[in-house]
Amino acid sequence: MRAFDSLPIDWTHILPTIIPLAEIDPELVESLLDAAFGKDRMGRTAYKVREGMEMLEGLSIAAVDMTENELLGSLQCWPAALTDEEGKMHPMIMVGPVAVHPDCQRQGIGRAMIDAMLKELHKDESLPLVMIGDPAYYDRFFGFSPERTGGWKLPGPWDPDRLLVRAPKDAVLPEKGKLGPWTKAKTV
Ligand SMILES: CC(C)(COP(=O)(O)OP(=O)(O)OC[C@H]1O[C@@H](n2cnc3c(N)ncnc32)[C@H](O)[C@@H]1OP(=O)(O)O)[C@@H](O)C(=O)NCCC(=O)NCCS
């Protein structure tokens, strides 16, 4: 497997195959993320939310072009938790980064990866999914919304319109709390 190389390939013919991200060389994933988000991405607040955590391998996805043996996209999930005002931790799944190589965006690869991740979740038992992202994309296609995150804080700067959660309507979500790594202490 190698990094996506846009020059010699007509990418309109690409048919992505979805496989576990754990099968991909981590260095390839890092260079894809640099291409999608820039090399200064590590300072982003989302990285602090899952600091010290290990990626959830069962929910982390890669999109590859098997013909060319190239990595086209990646989606990672992490254990996170919202700590409420009483200090109780409410476990959640942090989704992201979701990245598609800039030269093959808007071809359905992002949606294919997110659909694959959602299929892995147990419908009735899934923890809330939280992410920092564009509601015009994540709300429109997948029901991630900023409606219930207005009272939440993050360990760094954030745009409240981009702090999104996807949970059943009847799920109990604290109105106020701070999002951070899931350290498994004081969990409700
Ligand atoms: C955002 C991203 C994951 C979407 O994946 P993608 O494969 O490019 O998009 P898809 O093909 O799945 O979806 C295409 C549709 O989504 C829309 N879309 C794509 N990115 C969008 C965005 N950031 N905001 C609003 N709409 C978006 C397209 O207009 C298109 O809509 P249409 O079908 O009506 O034409 C990808 O563009 C990307 O990696 N962007 C850079 C990194 C990033 O911002 N990641 C998200 C934060 S974690």
The ligand as an SDF file (V2000), in Angstrom:
LIG
                    3D

 48 50  0  0  0  0  0  0  0  0999 V2000
  -15.3520   16.3100    4.5530 C   0  0  0  0  0  0  0  0  0  0  0  0
  -14.9150   15.0530    3.7990 C   0  0  0  0  0  0  0  0  0  0  0  0
  -14.6060   13.9440    4.7820 C   0  0  0  0  0  0  0  0  0  0  0  0
  -16.1130   14.6110    2.9020 C   0  0  0  0  0  0  0  0  0  0  0  0
  -15.7800   13.4450    2.1720 O   0  0  0  0  0  0  0  0  0  0  0  0
  -15.9600   13.4310    0.5770 P   0  0  0  0  0  0  0  0  0  0  0  0
  -15.6160   12.0610    0.1180 O   0  0  0  0  0  0  0  0  0  0  0  0
  -15.1740   14.5630    0.0070 O   0  0  0  0  0  0  0  0  0  0  0  0
  -17.4980   13.7890    0.3620 O   0  0  0  0  0  0  0  0  0  0  0  0
  -18.6470   12.7810   -0.1310 P   0  0  0  0  0  0  0  0  0  0  0  0
  -18.3600   12.4160   -1.5300 O   0  0  0  0  0  0  0  0  0  0  0  0
  -18.8460   11.7080    0.8680 O   0  0  0  0  0  0  0  0  0  0  0  0
  -19.9420   13.7170   -0.0820 O   0  0  0  0  0  0  0  0  0  0  0  0
  -20.1790   14.5900   -1.1450 C   0  0  0  0  0  0  0  0  0  0  0  0
  -21.3290   15.5120   -0.7930 C   0  0  0  0  0  0  0  0  0  0  0  0
  -21.0200   16.1520    0.4480 O   0  0  0  0  0  0  0  0  0  0  0  0
  -20.8720   17.5410    0.2350 C   0  0  0  0  0  0  0  0  0  0  0  0
  -19.7240   17.9690    1.0480 N   0  0  0  0  0  0  0  0  0  0  0  0
  -18.4870   17.4590    1.0620 C   0  0  0  0  0  0  0  0  0  0  0  0
  -17.7110   18.0950    1.9680 N   0  0  0  0  0  0  0  0  0  0  0  0
  -18.5290   19.0390    2.5280 C   0  0  0  0  0  0  0  0  0  0  0  0
  -18.3160   20.0090    3.5290 C   0  0  0  0  0  0  0  0  0  0  0  0
  -17.1440   20.1500    4.1660 N   0  0  0  0  0  0  0  0  0  0  0  0
  -19.3720   20.7990    3.8800 N   0  0  0  0  0  0  0  0  0  0  0  0
  -20.5700   20.6570    3.2700 C   0  0  0  0  0  0  0  0  0  0  0  0
  -20.8190   19.7330    2.3130 N   0  0  0  0  0  0  0  0  0  0  0  0
  -19.8070   18.9410    1.9530 C   0  0  0  0  0  0  0  0  0  0  0  0
  -20.6010   17.7070   -1.2530 C   0  0  0  0  0  0  0  0  0  0  0  0
  -20.9980   18.9610   -1.7220 O   0  0  0  0  0  0  0  0  0  0  0  0
  -21.4520   16.6000   -1.8330 C   0  0  0  0  0  0  0  0  0  0  0  0
  -22.8120   16.9980   -1.8650 O   0  0  0  0  0  0  0  0  0  0  0  0
  -23.7340   16.6530   -3.1430 P   0  0  0  0  0  0  0  0  0  0  0  0
  -23.8350   15.1350   -3.1560 O   0  0  0  0  0  0  0  0  0  0  0  0
  -25.0320   17.3380   -2.8740 O   0  0  0  0  0  0  0  0  0  0  0  0
  -22.9840   17.1870   -4.3150 O   0  0  0  0  0  0  0  0  0  0  0  0
  -13.7150   15.3210    2.8640 C   0  0  0  0  0  0  0  0  0  0  0  0
  -14.0740   16.2860    1.9040 O   0  0  0  0  0  0  0  0  0  0  0  0
  -12.4630   15.7840    3.5880 C   0  0  0  0  0  0  0  0  0  0  0  0
  -11.6280   14.9660    3.9380 O   0  0  0  0  0  0  0  0  0  0  0  0
  -12.3060   17.1050    3.7980 N   0  0  0  0  0  0  0  0  0  0  0  0
  -11.1300   17.6490    4.4430 C   0  0  0  0  0  0  0  0  0  0  0  0
  -11.0000   17.2300    5.8430 C   0  0  0  0  0  0  0  0  0  0  0  0
  -12.1980   17.6000    6.6900 C   0  0  0  0  0  0  0  0  0  0  0  0
  -12.6530   18.7310    6.6840 O   0  0  0  0  0  0  0  0  0  0  0  0
  -12.7340   16.6010    7.4700 N   0  0  0  0  0  0  0  0  0  0  0  0
  -13.8930   16.7700    8.3260 C   0  0  0  0  0  0  0  0  0  0  0  0
  -13.6040   17.1040    9.7490 C   0  0  0  0  0  0  0  0  0  0  0  0
  -13.1610   15.7020   10.7490 S   0  0  0  0  0  0  0  0  0  0  0  0
  1  2  1  0
  2  3  1  0
  2  4  1  0
  2 36  1  0
  4  5  1  0
  5  6  1  0
  6  7  2  0
  6  8  1  0
  6  9  1  0
  9 10  1  0
 10 11  2  0
 10 12  1  0
 10 13  1  0
 13 14  1  0
 14 15  1  0
 15 16  1  0
 15 30  1  0
 16 17  1  0
 17 18  1  0
 17 28  1  0
 18 19  1  0
 18 27  1  0
 19 20  2  0
 20 21  1  0
 21 22  1  0
 21 27  2  0
 22 23  1  0
 22 24  2  0
 24 25  1  0
 25 26  2  0
 26 27  1  0
 28 29  1  0
 28 30  1  0
 30 31  1  0
 31 32  1  0
 32 33  2  0
 32 34  1  0
 32 35  1  0
 36 37  1  0
 36 38  1  0
 38 39  2  0
 38 40  1  0
 40 41  1  0
 41 42  1  0
 42 43  1  0
 43 44  2  0
 43 45  1  0
 45 46  1  0
 46 47  1  0
 47 48  1  0
M  END
$$$$
